Amino acid sequence: MSWFARRYFARINKKGLDLAKLPIPEPALLPLKRTGLDPVQELSDRREHEPISRVPIPFGINLWLVTGYEEAKLVLADTKSFSNDFGNLSGAGVTDQPNPGGLGFADPPVHSRLRKLLTPEFTMRRLSRLTPGIKAIIEQRLDAIAEAASAGPVDLVQEFALPIPSLVICELLGVPYEDRVEFQHLAVSRFDLFGGATASLGAISASLEYLLGVVRKQRENPGDGLLGMIIKEHGDEIDDLELAGLADGVLTGGFETTASMLALGVLVLLQDQDMFKRIHDDDKAASPFVEEILRYLTVVQVAFPRFARDDVEIAGVKMAKGDMVVVSLSGANRDPAFGPDLDRVDGTRVPMSHLAFGHGVHRCIGAELARMELRVAYPALVRRFPEMRLAKGADELEFRKVSIVYGVESLPVLI
């Protein structure tokens, strides 16, 4: 059995665990909980009274939770006061896992050097080459949905949300298509906390094991994808482990997140027939709708943890050197100080400077690629299946209980 199968079935077996028995302190789970599509009320209450509040946890460190919009921007943009370096986690005794590499767990100047290698591959000019492929992938999935619908309800998570970003990233990185099934599940365990506080970190080694093999093949015979282009243009500047770390960041940042957005965005449309019709009829409606649900859903619920480099004061709150800071992106994007009526989705709202992709130097480098996929996928789906409806009540759907990336386990529809 491959490493992927072992990881995948281990994840399935963990679903029945009692959260109360997990070694994760209950207060630390607050920013990862939701009621349907909405963050739990306690998160809003905490934001109203203390937009930066202390959360009791073990490990002998102080944890601060940031839920306010302006406060979140201050922390996310401040690389002088706060460090993302993975060594902070191991140094604090939170994990003994090896450094996964990539952008999210790196500080300048390492972060600056690695991001400089990736940035040219995520310009609109470079990404535009993927547009025909994205459209073709989506059309293939719509054909598969139409075929599957003859047998009854179709699960859009399995038939639509998971395959699209998986295949797009395969094309982006230059990964062979025969690996697509393995690729679809590669990142899942990275965001599931049912195995304990370090479960998602424990999946990093397995992920890198696979991607190192991909990198070594590309090193021998560079293709036209992202990995091949970096090797061709900067091969002497980056080693295999660093490049695998970047690939892992692209995979985990662009697969699970976009898959969750695709599924949950469709759920929003199925519960709002006026918006469904607008997306169906008006080519211009997709862009503002995508921006609004990126804000409203904020599927990446928290940003990478930060650690205070020295004693620091943020928005009147004093933090000590070594304190851990977690920013609730979902909480910040619903902050009334950011705008009015933000607990309601409004597909006609003027696009806002939301934090769904983060903020500052660590803002998601693949933001435009995600937007491209969503802007094409939603209109294509509703136009192909204008009579589409949920096969069960929305209150019967199973959402993830505690996960860094929020999502729905399945989305059965009738065509």
Contacts in CASP RR format, 6 or more apart in sequence:
PFRMAT RR
TARGET T0000
AUTHOR 0000-0000-0000
METHOD contacts of the structure
MODEL  1
MSWFARRYFARINKKGLDLAKLPIPEPALLPLKRTGLDPVQELSDRREHE
PISRVPIPFGINLWLVTGYEEAKLVLADTKSFSNDFGNLSGAGVTDQPNP
GGLGFADPPVHSRLRKLLTPEFTMRRLSRLTPGIKAIIEQRLDAIAEAAS
AGPVDLVQEFALPIPSLVICELLGVPYEDRVEFQHLAVSRFDLFGGATAS
LGAISASLEYLLGVVRKQRENPGDGLLGMIIKEHGDEIDDLELAGLADGV
LTGGFETTASMLALGVLVLLQDQDMFKRIHDDDKAASPFVEEILRYLTVV
QVAFPRFARDDVEIAGVKMAKGDMVVVSLSGANRDPAFGPDLDRVDGTRV
PMSHLAFGHGVHRCIGAELARMELRVAYPALVRRFPEMRLAKGADELEFR
KVSIVYGVESLPVLI
2 182 0 8 1.000
3 206 0 8 1.000
3 209 0 8 1.000
3 210 0 8 1.000
4 182 0 8 1.000
4 185 0 8 1.000
4 186 0 8 1.000
4 206 0 8 1.000
4 210 0 8 1.000
7 185 0 8 1.000
7 189 0 8 1.000
7 203 0 8 1.000
7 206 0 8 1.000
8 185 0 8 1.000
8 188 0 8 1.000
8 189 0 8 1.000
10 189 0 8 1.000
11 188 0 8 1.000
11 189 0 8 1.000
11 192 0 8 1.000
11 194 0 8 1.000
14 192 0 8 1.000
14 194 0 8 1.000
14 195 0 8 1.000
14 199 0 8 1.000
15 194 0 8 1.000
16 194 0 8 1.000
17 194 0 8 1.000
17 195 0 8 1.000
19 29 0 8 1.000
19 194 0 8 1.000
19 401 0 8 1.000
19 402 0 8 1.000
22 193 0 8 1.000
22 194 0 8 1.000
22 195 0 8 1.000
22 196 0 8 1.000
22 197 0 8 1.000
23 196 0 8 1.000
23 197 0 8 1.000
24 193 0 8 1.000
24 196 0 8 1.000
24 197 0 8 1.000
24 402 0 8 1.000
25 55 0 8 1.000
25 56 0 8 1.000
25 57 0 8 1.000
25 58 0 8 1.000
27 55 0 8 1.000
27 56 0 8 1.000
27 57 0 8 1.000
28 55 0 8 1.000
28 57 0 8 1.000
28 63 0 8 1.000
29 193 0 8 1.000
29 402 0 8 1.000
30 40 0 8 1.000
30 42 0 8 1.000
30 43 0 8 1.000
30 46 0 8 1.000
30 55 0 8 1.000
30 65 0 8 1.000
31 39 0 8 1.000
31 43 0 8 1.000
31 65 0 8 1.000
31 67 0 8 1.000
31 301 0 8 1.000
31 302 0 8 1.000
31 326 0 8 1.000
31 328 0 8 1.000
31 330 0 8 1.000
31 331 0 8 1.000
32 193 0 8 1.000
32 301 0 8 1.000
32 302 0 8 1.000
32 402 0 8 1.000
32 403 0 8 1.000
32 404 0 8 1.000
32 406 0 8 1.000
33 39 0 8 1.000
33 40 0 8 1.000
33 43 0 8 1.000
33 401 0 8 1.000
33 402 0 8 1.000
34 40 0 8 1.000
34 330 0 8 1.000
34 399 0 8 1.000
34 406 0 8 1.000
35 41 0 8 1.000
36 399 0 8 1.000
37 264 0 8 1.000
37 267 0 8 1.000
37 268 0 8 1.000
37 296 0 8 1.000
37 297 0 8 1.000
38 343 0 8 1.000
39 301 0 8 1.000
39 328 0 8 1.000
39 330 0 8 1.000
39 331 0 8 1.000
39 334 0 8 1.000
43 67 0 8 1.000
43 328 0 8 1.000
43 330 0 8 1.000
43 331 0 8 1.000
44 331 0 8 1.000
44 334 0 8 1.000
46 53 0 8 1.000
46 65 0 8 1.000
46 67 0 8 1.000
47 67 0 8 1.000
47 68 0 8 1.000
47 328 0 8 1.000
47 331 0 8 1.000
47 334 0 8 1.000
47 335 0 8 1.000
51 66 0 8 1.000
51 67 0 8 1.000
51 68 0 8 1.000
51 70 0 8 1.000
51 71 0 8 1.000
51 315 0 8 1.000
51 335 0 8 1.000
52 64 0 8 1.000
52 65 0 8 1.000
52 66 0 8 1.000
52 67 0 8 1.000
52 68 0 8 1.000
52 71 0 8 1.000
52 314 0 8 1.000
52 315 0 8 1.000
52 317 0 8 1.000
53 64 0 8 1.000
53 65 0 8 1.000
53 67 0 8 1.000
54 62 0 8 1.000
54 63 0 8 1.000
54 64 0 8 1.000
54 65 0 8 1.000
55 63 0 8 1.000
55 64 0 8 1.000
55 65 0 8 1.000
55 326 0 8 1.000
56 63 0 8 1.000
57 63 0 8 1.000
59 92 0 8 1.000
59 93 0 8 1.000
59 94 0 8 1.000
60 92 0 8 1.000
61 92 0 8 1.000
61 94 0 8 1.000
61 322 0 8 1.000
61 323 0 8 1.000
61 324 0 8 1.000
62 319 0 8 1.000
62 320 0 8 1.000
62 322 0 8 1.000
62 323 0 8 1.000
62 324 0 8 1.000
63 323 0 8 1.000
63 324 0 8 1.000
63 325 0 8 1.000
63 326 0 8 1.000
64 317 0 8 1.000
64 319 0 8 1.000
64 323 0 8 1.000
64 324 0 8 1.000
64 325 0 8 1.000
64 326 0 8 1.000
65 326 0 8 1.000
65 328 0 8 1.000
66 72 0 8 1.000
66 75 0 8 1.000
66 325 0 8 1.000
66 326 0 8 1.000
66 327 0 8 1.000
66 328 0 8 1.000
66 332 0 8 1.000
67 328 0 8 1.000
67 331 0 8 1.000
67 332 0 8 1.000
67 335 0 8 1.000
68 328 0 8 1.000
68 331 0 8 1.000
68 332 0 8 1.000
68 335 0 8 1.000
68 337 0 8 1.000
69 332 0 8 1.000
69 333 0 8 1.000
69 335 0 8 1.000
69 337 0 8 1.000
69 338 0 8 1.000
69 355 0 8 1.000
70 315 0 8 1.000
70 335 0 8 1.000
70 337 0 8 1.000
71 314 0 8 1.000
71 315 0 8 1.000
71 332 0 8 1.000
72 303 0 8 1.000
72 327 0 8 1.000
72 328 0 8 1.000
72 329 0 8 1.000
72 332 0 8 1.000
72 355 0 8 1.000
72 359 0 8 1.000
73 332 0 8 1.000
73 355 0 8 1.000
73 359 0 8 1.000
74 314 0 8 1.000
74 315 0 8 1.000
75 82 0 8 1.000
75 306 0 8 1.000
75 314 0 8 1.000
75 325 0 8 1.000
75 327 0 8 1.000
76 303 0 8 1.000
76 327 0 8 1.000
76 355 0 8 1.000
76 358 0 8 1.000
76 359 0 8 1.000
76 360 0 8 1.000
76 362 0 8 1.000
77 359 0 8 1.000
77 360 0 8 1.000
77 361 0 8 1.000
78 314 0 8 1.000
79 107 0 8 1.000
79 108 0 8 1.000
79 361 0 8 1.000
80 309 0 8 1.000
81 308 0 8 1.000
81 309 0 8 1.000
81 310 0 8 1.000
81 312 0 8 1.000
81 314 0 8 1.000
82 306 0 8 1.000
82 307 0 8 1.000
82 308 0 8 1.000
82 309 0 8 1.000
82 312 0 8 1.000
82 325 0 8 1.000
83 107 0 8 1.000
83 306 0 8 1.000
83 307 0 8 1.000
83 308 0 8 1.000
83 309 0 8 1.000
84 104 0 8 1.000
84 105 0 8 1.000
84 106 0 8 1.000
84 107 0 8 1.000
84 111 0 8 1.000
84 304 0 8 1.000
84 305 0 8 1.000
84 306 0 8 1.000
84 307 0 8 1.000
84 362 0 8 1.000
85 105 0 8 1.000
85 106 0 8 1.000
85 107 0 8 1.000
85 307 0 8 1.000
86 99 0 8 1.000
86 100 0 8 1.000
86 101 0 8 1.000
86 105 0 8 1.000
86 106 0 8 1.000
87 99 0 8 1.000
87 105 0 8 1.000
88 305 0 8 1.000
88 307 0 8 1.000
88 322 0 8 1.000
88 324 0 8 1.000
89 95 0 8 1.000
89 201 0 8 1.000
89 305 0 8 1.000
90 96 0 8 1.000
90 97 0 8 1.000
90 99 0 8 1.000
92 307 0 8 1.000
92 322 0 8 1.000
92 324 0 8 1.000
94 197 0 8 1.000
94 198 0 8 1.000
95 198 0 8 1.000
95 201 0 8 1.000
95 202 0 8 1.000
97 198 0 8 1.000
97 201 0 8 1.000
97 202 0 8 1.000
97 204 0 8 1.000
97 205 0 8 1.000
98 204 0 8 1.000
98 205 0 8 1.000
99 105 0 8 1.000
100 201 0 8 1.000
100 204 0 8 1.000
100 207 0 8 1.000
100 208 0 8 1.000
100 245 0 8 1.000
100 248 0 8 1.000
101 241 0 8 1.000
101 242 0 8 1.000
101 245 0 8 1.000
101 246 0 8 1.000
101 248 0 8 1.000
102 114 0 8 1.000
102 242 0 8 1.000
102 245 0 8 1.000
102 246 0 8 1.000
102 248 0 8 1.000
102 249 0 8 1.000
103 111 0 8 1.000
103 114 0 8 1.000
103 115 0 8 1.000
103 118 0 8 1.000
103 246 0 8 1.000
103 249 0 8 1.000
103 362 0 8 1.000
103 365 0 8 1.000
104 111 0 8 1.000
104 249 0 8 1.000
104 304 0 8 1.000
104 362 0 8 1.000
105 304 0 8 1.000
106 114 0 8 1.000
108 361 0 8 1.000
111 361 0 8 1.000
111 362 0 8 1.000
112 361 0 8 1.000
113 237 0 8 1.000
114 238 0 8 1.000
114 242 0 8 1.000
114 246 0 8 1.000
115 361 0 8 1.000
115 365 0 8 1.000
117 230 0 8 1.000
117 234 0 8 1.000
117 237 0 8 1.000
117 238 0 8 1.000
117 246 0 8 1.000
118 226 0 8 1.000
118 230 0 8 1.000
118 246 0 8 1.000
118 250 0 8 1.000
118 365 0 8 1.000
119 365 0 8 1.000
120 126 0 8 1.000
121 172 0 8 1.000
121 226 0 8 1.000
121 229 0 8 1.000
121 230 0 8 1.000
122 365 0 8 1.000
122 366 0 8 1.000
122 368 0 8 1.000
122 369 0 8 1.000
124 368 0 8 1.000
127 368 0 8 1.000
127 369 0 8 1.000
127 372 0 8 1.000
130 168 0 8 1.000
130 171 0 8 1.000
130 172 0 8 1.000
130 369 0 8 1.000
130 372 0 8 1.000
131 372 0 8 1.000
131 376 0 8 1.000
133 168 0 8 1.000
133 171 0 8 1.000
134 164 0 8 1.000
134 168 0 8 1.000
134 372 0 8 1.000
134 373 0 8 1.000
134 376 0 8 1.000
135 376 0 8 1.000
135 380 0 8 1.000
137 163 0 8 1.000
137 164 0 8 1.000
137 167 0 8 1.000
137 168 0 8 1.000
137 171 0 8 1.000
138 164 0 8 1.000
138 376 0 8 1.000
138 377 0 8 1.000
138 380 0 8 1.000
138 381 0 8 1.000
139 380 0 8 1.000
141 159 0 8 1.000
141 160 0 8 1.000
141 163 0 8 1.000
141 164 0 8 1.000
142 380 0 8 1.000
142 381 0 8 1.000
142 384 0 8 1.000
142 385 0 8 1.000
144 159 0 8 1.000
145 154 0 8 1.000
145 156 0 8 1.000
145 159 0 8 1.000
145 160 0 8 1.000
145 384 0 8 1.000
145 385 0 8 1.000
145 415 0 8 1.000
146 384 0 8 1.000
146 385 0 8 1.000
146 415 0 8 1.000
148 154 0 8 1.000
148 159 0 8 1.000
149 414 0 8 1.000
149 415 0 8 1.000
152 414 0 8 1.000
153 391 0 8 1.000
153 412 0 8 1.000
153 413 0 8 1.000
153 414 0 8 1.000
154 412 0 8 1.000
154 413 0 8 1.000
154 414 0 8 1.000
154 415 0 8 1.000
155 410 0 8 1.000
155 411 0 8 1.000
155 412 0 8 1.000
156 262 0 8 1.000
156 263 0 8 1.000
156 266 0 8 1.000
156 411 0 8 1.000
156 412 0 8 1.000
156 413 0 8 1.000
157 259 0 8 1.000
157 263 0 8 1.000
157 408 0 8 1.000
157 409 0 8 1.000
157 410 0 8 1.000
157 411 0 8 1.000
158 410 0 8 1.000
160 262 0 8 1.000
160 263 0 8 1.000
160 266 0 8 1.000
160 377 0 8 1.000
160 381 0 8 1.000
161 259 0 8 1.000
161 260 0 8 1.000
161 262 0 8 1.000
161 263 0 8 1.000
161 266 0 8 1.000
161 411 0 8 1.000
162 184 0 8 1.000
162 259 0 8 1.000
163 180 0 8 1.000
163 184 0 8 1.000
164 258 0 8 1.000
164 259 0 8 1.000
164 262 0 8 1.000
164 373 0 8 1.000
164 377 0 8 1.000
165 254 0 8 1.000
165 255 0 8 1.000
165 258 0 8 1.000
165 259 0 8 1.000
165 262 0 8 1.000
165 373 0 8 1.000
166 180 0 8 1.000
166 183 0 8 1.000
166 184 0 8 1.000
166 255 0 8 1.000
166 259 0 8 1.000
167 177 0 8 1.000
167 180 0 8 1.000
168 258 0 8 1.000
168 369 0 8 1.000
168 373 0 8 1.000
169 175 0 8 1.000
169 183 0 8 1.000
169 250 0 8 1.000
169 251 0 8 1.000
169 254 0 8 1.000
169 255 0 8 1.000
170 176 0 8 1.000
170 177 0 8 1.000
170 179 0 8 1.000
170 180 0 8 1.000
170 183 0 8 1.000
171 225 0 8 1.000
172 225 0 8 1.000
172 226 0 8 1.000
172 250 0 8 1.000
172 369 0 8 1.000
173 214 0 8 1.000
173 225 0 8 1.000
173 226 0 8 1.000
173 227 0 8 1.000
173 247 0 8 1.000
173 250 0 8 1.000
173 251 0 8 1.000
174 218 0 8 1.000
174 223 0 8 1.000
174 224 0 8 1.000
174 225 0 8 1.000
174 226 0 8 1.000
174 227 0 8 1.000
174 228 0 8 1.000
175 183 0 8 1.000
175 214 0 8 1.000
179 214 0 8 1.000
182 210 0 8 1.000
183 251 0 8 1.000
183 255 0 8 1.000
184 255 0 8 1.000
186 207 0 8 1.000
186 210 0 8 1.000
186 251 0 8 1.000
186 255 0 8 1.000
187 207 0 8 1.000
187 251 0 8 1.000
187 252 0 8 1.000
187 253 0 8 1.000
187 255 0 8 1.000
187 256 0 8 1.000
188 256 0 8 1.000
189 199 0 8 1.000
189 200 0 8 1.000
189 203 0 8 1.000
189 206 0 8 1.000
190 200 0 8 1.000
190 203 0 8 1.000
190 204 0 8 1.000
190 207 0 8 1.000
190 252 0 8 1.000
190 256 0 8 1.000
191 200 0 8 1.000
191 252 0 8 1.000
191 256 0 8 1.000
191 403 0 8 1.000
191 404 0 8 1.000
191 405 0 8 1.000
192 199 0 8 1.000
192 200 0 8 1.000
192 400 0 8 1.000
192 403 0 8 1.000
193 199 0 8 1.000
193 200 0 8 1.000
193 402 0 8 1.000
193 403 0 8 1.000
193 404 0 8 1.000
194 401 0 8 1.000
194 402 0 8 1.000
200 404 0 8 1.000
204 248 0 8 1.000
207 248 0 8 1.000
207 251 0 8 1.000
207 252 0 8 1.000
208 241 0 8 1.000
208 244 0 8 1.000
208 245 0 8 1.000
208 248 0 8 1.000
211 244 0 8 1.000
211 245 0 8 1.000
211 247 0 8 1.000
211 248 0 8 1.000
211 251 0 8 1.000
212 240 0 8 1.000
212 241 0 8 1.000
212 244 0 8 1.000
213 244 0 8 1.000
214 227 0 8 1.000
214 244 0 8 1.000
214 247 0 8 1.000
215 227 0 8 1.000
215 240 0 8 1.000
215 243 0 8 1.000
215 244 0 8 1.000
215 247 0 8 1.000
216 240 0 8 1.000
218 227 0 8 1.000
218 228 0 8 1.000
218 231 0 8 1.000
219 231 0 8 1.000
219 240 0 8 1.000
222 228 0 8 1.000
222 229 0 8 1.000
222 231 0 8 1.000
222 232 0 8 1.000
223 229 0 8 1.000
223 232 0 8 1.000
226 247 0 8 1.000
226 250 0 8 1.000
227 243 0 8 1.000
227 247 0 8 1.000
230 238 0 8 1.000
230 243 0 8 1.000
230 246 0 8 1.000
231 243 0 8 1.000
238 246 0 8 1.000
250 366 0 8 1.000
253 364 0 8 1.000
253 366 0 8 1.000
254 366 0 8 1.000
254 369 0 8 1.000
254 370 0 8 1.000
256 405 0 8 1.000
257 299 0 8 1.000
257 300 0 8 1.000
257 370 0 8 1.000
257 405 0 8 1.000
258 370 0 8 1.000
258 373 0 8 1.000
258 374 0 8 1.000
260 297 0 8 1.000
260 299 0 8 1.000
260 405 0 8 1.000
260 406 0 8 1.000
260 407 0 8 1.000
260 408 0 8 1.000
261 293 0 8 1.000
261 294 0 8 1.000
261 297 0 8 1.000
261 299 0 8 1.000
261 370 0 8 1.000
261 374 0 8 1.000
262 373 0 8 1.000
262 374 0 8 1.000
262 377 0 8 1.000
263 407 0 8 1.000
263 408 0 8 1.000
263 411 0 8 1.000
264 293 0 8 1.000
264 297 0 8 1.000
264 299 0 8 1.000
264 406 0 8 1.000
264 407 0 8 1.000
264 408 0 8 1.000
265 293 0 8 1.000
265 297 0 8 1.000
265 378 0 8 1.000
266 378 0 8 1.000
266 381 0 8 1.000
266 411 0 8 1.000
266 413 0 8 1.000
267 390 0 8 1.000
267 394 0 8 1.000
267 397 0 8 1.000
267 408 0 8 1.000
267 411 0 8 1.000
268 275 0 8 1.000
268 293 0 8 1.000
268 296 0 8 1.000
268 297 0 8 1.000
268 345 0 8 1.000
269 275 0 8 1.000
269 276 0 8 1.000
269 279 0 8 1.000
269 378 0 8 1.000
269 382 0 8 1.000
270 276 0 8 1.000
270 388 0 8 1.000
270 389 0 8 1.000
270 390 0 8 1.000
270 413 0 8 1.000
271 394 0 8 1.000
272 345 0 8 1.000
275 285 0 8 1.000
275 289 0 8 1.000
275 347 0 8 1.000
276 382 0 8 1.000
278 285 0 8 1.000
278 289 0 8 1.000
278 347 0 8 1.000
278 348 0 8 1.000
279 285 0 8 1.000
279 286 0 8 1.000
279 289 0 8 1.000
279 378 0 8 1.000
279 379 0 8 1.000
279 382 0 8 1.000
280 379 0 8 1.000
280 382 0 8 1.000
280 383 0 8 1.000
280 386 0 8 1.000
283 379 0 8 1.000
285 347 0 8 1.000
286 374 0 8 1.000
286 375 0 8 1.000
286 378 0 8 1.000
286 379 0 8 1.000
287 351 0 8 1.000
287 375 0 8 1.000
288 347 0 8 1.000
288 348 0 8 1.000
288 349 0 8 1.000
288 350 0 8 1.000
288 351 0 8 1.000
289 347 0 8 1.000
289 378 0 8 1.000
290 371 0 8 1.000
290 374 0 8 1.000
290 375 0 8 1.000
290 378 0 8 1.000
291 349 0 8 1.000
291 351 0 8 1.000
291 352 0 8 1.000
291 354 0 8 1.000
292 345 0 8 1.000
292 346 0 8 1.000
292 347 0 8 1.000
292 349 0 8 1.000
292 351 0 8 1.000
293 345 0 8 1.000
293 347 0 8 1.000
294 354 0 8 1.000
294 356 0 8 1.000
294 357 0 8 1.000
294 371 0 8 1.000
294 374 0 8 1.000
295 333 0 8 1.000
295 342 0 8 1.000
295 352 0 8 1.000
295 354 0 8 1.000
295 356 0 8 1.000
296 333 0 8 1.000
296 342 0 8 1.000
296 345 0 8 1.000
297 356 0 8 1.000
297 406 0 8 1.000
298 329 0 8 1.000
298 330 0 8 1.000
298 331 0 8 1.000
298 333 0 8 1.000
298 354 0 8 1.000
298 355 0 8 1.000
298 356 0 8 1.000
298 406 0 8 1.000
299 356 0 8 1.000
299 405 0 8 1.000
299 406 0 8 1.000
299 407 0 8 1.000
300 329 0 8 1.000
300 356 0 8 1.000
300 358 0 8 1.000
300 404 0 8 1.000
300 405 0 8 1.000
301 328 0 8 1.000
301 329 0 8 1.000
301 330 0 8 1.000
301 403 0 8 1.000
301 404 0 8 1.000
301 405 0 8 1.000
301 406 0 8 1.000
302 326 0 8 1.000
302 327 0 8 1.000
302 328 0 8 1.000
302 329 0 8 1.000
302 330 0 8 1.000
302 404 0 8 1.000
303 326 0 8 1.000
303 327 0 8 1.000
303 329 0 8 1.000
303 358 0 8 1.000
303 362 0 8 1.000
304 362 0 8 1.000
305 324 0 8 1.000
305 325 0 8 1.000
305 326 0 8 1.000
306 324 0 8 1.000
306 325 0 8 1.000
306 326 0 8 1.000
306 327 0 8 1.000
307 322 0 8 1.000
307 323 0 8 1.000
307 324 0 8 1.000
307 325 0 8 1.000
308 319 0 8 1.000
308 320 0 8 1.000
308 321 0 8 1.000
308 322 0 8 1.000
308 323 0 8 1.000
308 325 0 8 1.000
309 321 0 8 1.000
309 322 0 8 1.000
310 321 0 8 1.000
311 318 0 8 1.000
311 319 0 8 1.000
311 320 0 8 1.000
311 321 0 8 1.000
312 318 0 8 1.000
312 319 0 8 1.000
313 319 0 8 1.000
319 325 0 8 1.000
327 355 0 8 1.000
329 355 0 8 1.000
329 356 0 8 1.000
329 358 0 8 1.000
330 406 0 8 1.000
332 338 0 8 1.000
332 355 0 8 1.000
333 342 0 8 1.000
333 354 0 8 1.000
333 355 0 8 1.000
333 356 0 8 1.000
334 342 0 8 1.000
334 343 0 8 1.000
335 342 0 8 1.000
336 342 0 8 1.000
338 352 0 8 1.000
339 352 0 8 1.000
357 363 0 8 1.000
357 364 0 8 1.000
357 366 0 8 1.000
357 367 0 8 1.000
357 370 0 8 1.000
358 364 0 8 1.000
364 370 0 8 1.000
381 388 0 8 1.000
382 388 0 8 1.000
385 413 0 8 1.000
385 415 0 8 1.000
387 415 0 8 1.000
388 413 0 8 1.000
388 414 0 8 1.000
388 415 0 8 1.000
389 413 0 8 1.000
389 414 0 8 1.000
390 411 0 8 1.000
390 412 0 8 1.000
390 413 0 8 1.000
390 414 0 8 1.000
391 412 0 8 1.000
391 413 0 8 1.000
391 414 0 8 1.000
392 412 0 8 1.000
397 408 0 8 1.000
397 409 0 8 1.000
397 410 0 8 1.000
397 411 0 8 1.000
398 408 0 8 1.000
398 409 0 8 1.000
398 410 0 8 1.000
399 406 0 8 1.000
399 407 0 8 1.000
399 408 0 8 1.000
399 409 0 8 1.000
400 406 0 8 1.000
400 407 0 8 1.000
400 408 0 8 1.000
400 409 0 8 1.000
END
